[in-house]
Amino acid sequence: MALNAIDRPAEVTARPLKEKIFRRFLIAVFGLIGARLAGAAFGFLSQLLLARSFPAAEVGIVFLAMSITAFLGFLITCGYHNIALTYLARYRAFGRPGLVEAFLGVARRDMVRVALLVLVGAVLAYFFAPAPPETAKAILFGSLAAIPLAAIRLNNSVANSQRRFLLSYAPDFVGRTGLLTLFIAVLLLFPGRNID
């Protein structure tokens, strides 16, 4: 005897809803895993391109600039990216959008102030530090790159607090490493160009 929708209406209507929820869950999970894997692949590819295409001394300068970027990026955030996840989620749960806006306003203001101090320090170091010109350039360009990195870190925390994980991980894992890989590829495709 064949069963139809009239025999089991609740089960028939519940199955598509469960499948829809499960499908959305799988897409979200694999999207996040895909963003993480794409970021790792871009990072590996950029390091491979650097190591195979440039002399060791130039690769060392690039890694110095990347280290400066990472350190100053944390410094510029003033720790707001760490506490934003907890506080913004609480403010939203309590229905206090004014506190969210106030937190983000203070965080942005403080980050801009520290970024300006870092930028002034980098320009002074570039012109007056007793360092080789390559090291001075690494300090300057690493400091310049730290400013958008700090903004990306704050964006990550804000997106995570709203449970918008793709907005958090895509710019950091895919965007940042993808742009670095693209920049290195452009340098390799046009070897006569000098970025000085």
Disulfide bonds with the S-S distance in Angstrom:
none
